[in-house]
């Protein structure tokens, strides 16, 4: 059964963390949003050796069904956004009123018509190398993943890096490797272009993970989508600029989602 945490009251907002991450990554933002929302933080399948994006979306659907959520705002970060795309593609918008997609690309690897890969250069061979590292060297993978997510040129607090890396190590290596491999094979460009609900795109201006302006591509591809770029953030705007992040999400929901 998928683990989840619930705090606060009000309209539901469901937060889905990324690969090798737990709900702890969202701590500051979730606390701020819980002042006006029922915040549900859903964990990805971090202990399934055969984890896939589809299975993660099914687990997310199970949580929304179990809590009988209606009119929820679905907020996915990084691979959590990929899971949100899959959820909306498979289950539709019966329970979801809006999407907040944080720092993600609809396709993780390069293609002749796609320059917005992870790190700007990730190809199939690179994705396989990452998968192998996650499996063989989980501690090194976790530390590099966390440290490499902060804004380019910044010096993140060592204690914070250690804390988040320790959270990443709560994942089973086989689950991390399997989910990464599956996500690297997927292409959600057609899926996101067909979205018909309000969408907020959140990206960091100094993201080392997505340095090529994929947010602008998404904003052009998704009808009516709004793009918010955080100038002092990398891949972790909810950690690097938590108050501004909370304000941006809360403002978007207040303007775009009716909870009558």
Buried (B, 14 or more C-beta within 10 A) or exposed (E): EBBBBBEBEBBBBBBBBBBBBBBBBBBBBBBBBBEBBBBBBBBBBBEBEEBBBBBBBBBBBBBBEEBEBEBBBBBBBBBBBBBBBBBBBEBEBEBBBBBBBBBBBBBBBBEEEBEBBBBBEBBEEBBEEBBEBBBEEBEEBBBBBBBEBBBBEEEBEEEEBEBBBBBBBBBBBBBBBBBBBBBBEBEBBEBBEEBEBBBBBBBBBBBBBBBBBBBBBBBEBBEEBBBBBBEEBBBBBBBBBBEBBBEBBBEBBEEBBEEE
